[in-house]
């Protein structure tokens, strides 16, 4: 097998001609014959025992040519790519078989899209916004309120009527025009007054009633409700069983000690402030790094084949579908739940793919320009980290993840480090105060449209490679 020629025909496209020696082609024919003969029945021979020559005589000497070409083609093409020094980014196409026979072998040509040459306008000294990390007193107080809420206990109250904020246990049944409607009945239902979890006007009418009382609640369903109930007046028959209240612990030194290595409330507040600050700093740094990588993407120049984006988008969609399948759901069902249009979903995945491809190309260029390599010591250290992470022997990790994969990942991380470490942070632009109409508050329970895919994170690890290898080894 050998490369005959490889000629650039247009940007990122090569016309490649290869030759497969007659000897190699005949060996592939024999392989195809051995693979298929068990299913071939010829009079005078037991099934699967007919010799090659007899099959060729009956069906033609070319009977196994296509199958033989399928066998020998992948290695021949890969060898041709390596000899020509080109890196394909799509499957070959536009095949033209010039010769194919036992005597002469195969000579054929095809076109292939190759990895583009890109340039980087800049990759060092990129500028991106980075938020200041400050903690307001209100944030500390809010966090401590949550801590108190988590330590609260629920106690029953039987000496007074319902007040706003109480937890009530009720039976209810709803009627429209004197007829009970489906889904309008429950027993021993726990409802927090003021939570807004029931239709407007319902919870307020429970206030003032005492345990054991039976009473009516009159409401009107909102216009934006199930069609059979929308805008209709309803009566709910209520029986009040229990009244409960949430009792928060005292914010004192004893509470502080229960929350960790604190001695006083002042220590607790200081610790909470430090924790919030650390989270904010990490969040600000991550957002800064993401913005720097976006700036890097904007500095990529070159004609990038559309097929690279399409292929990556397909990989991302397939990967997303596999993750959903593990949860017992398909993409169409997911989109229905999220209220997303399939075209919008695919456009989102394509946008992500464009960014991923440009990041990969930029990283490869930085590795080339910086002459980055991974030392044997660094590779061994990475193997040791992975072994500790997976609780496996280092030699087992080496079986699962080839050294070349670890080396490639380490130099990628070094490339990102070059970009991030040299980047300059600037304060976010001050927002101009503009007078806007006040937006109506969202109804409780209303959620933002979920986004199935984000732009790729800049940094990756060899962890994924180990996971995939480990899965395939099981």
Phi, psi and omega in degrees: 000135182205159176276128176271310179200157174215109185239134178286123182259329175201179182305123176066017178231133178237146169259121186243134175241131180235158176234131177250120185300149181304320180299316179293322181292319178297322178296323178291323177298315179299320179295318179295320179298312181297329181286328188254347189297332182296341180258004183258128180246122178233133180307134178095352180229145173295151182302128179088000183249002182291134179289158182304315184299323180291320179296318179295323180294323183280319187251357181105147185292343181271006189305327182252008184299312183297317179294323179294320179296321177299325181289315189270340187298312184304313180294322180296318181292317180299318178297321180295318178300314182296319181293325181277345181072034179244152180242110181286150176237006179205168178289148177295155181210179179056053182289143175222106180273113182273321180217138174204105179201164177295326186281323186251353184078211183231134169234124182211159178231160178200166176254148179215142176272133185245164180299135184281159170270123179242162173236157177245119177300323177197151173218350174250148177072021178293150183246137177211156180287145175221121184289145173290143180254098178235151181242123178274153179303323181298327179292319178296314180299318181297318179295320180291325175301318177297320179296320177295320179299317181294334180266006183289155173238149181263126179235149179277145178237129180229010184247016179202173178275170181294137174238163177302134180096347179290156172259121181249152174243116187228156162259143174213151173215129184260146179227139172239123184054038176080000181247130178295142180246155184296136178081006183259018185227141175202155178238145179050045180276132181267115184233125176272122182289128182096359180285339182073017182278344176254170183297153184307136176095343184289305188294322182300328184282352176275336179300136178096349179268155184247166181302135178093345181288147171240131187204171180255146172240124181255124181221168172236127181294144178296161178297319181274073180219181178305135186309323184288346181239347185307131176066008182268146176282142182221153175240128176251125174276122187242141167233124183266117182265316187217154170235129180231156175228153177267120182256115182277147176290160177287139175276089181223183183297326179296318177298317180302316180297324179292337185273357179146208184276060178239150179253328184225169176299322179299319177298318180299312181298321178295318179296318178297317179299317180295320178296316179297317180299316180298316178298318180294319180295318178296318179296317180296320179293317178298317179295322178297313180297320177299319180293324177296318179295323175298321177295322177298315179303320181293342181265003178280127178236138179150161178272104182264125182301136181300329182298333178294319177292316182296316181295319179292320178299319179297317178299317181295318179296316180298318180294318179297319179296322178295319179295321177294319182300326178295340177261006177077033181220149177256170185298316182300318179294318178302312181298323178297314179298321183277352182068032182257143175279139183298322180297321179293321177299313181294323178295322178295317179294325178293319178299318178298317182297320178302314179296316181299315181297316180294322177298314180300315181294320179296317180298315178301320180293320179295319178301318179294311184293324182271350182062041185284138175219163177250127180285159178300324180295319180295321179296315180296321179296322179293319176300319180296319178296317180294320179298320178292320181297317184265359182056046179234160175292144181304319182295327177293319178298320180295329176291323184282322185237113180298151180300325180299324179293317179296315179301313181300319181291321180295318180290329174298314179299321178295323178296316177298322181297320177303315182291311185292315184295331181268353183289153181247133180266141174231154180290145178300144179298138179295134180281129177284134180284115179240143181280119180238156174293141178291131179277144177292136179297146179289147175295145179300138180094349180283133184239156175290156177295127183287145178248121185285341186217139176250169173295149186295143174291148184293321187259138176235165178230168178282001180302317181298319181298318179296319181298315181297316180297318182296321178297316182291336181280341183290000000 
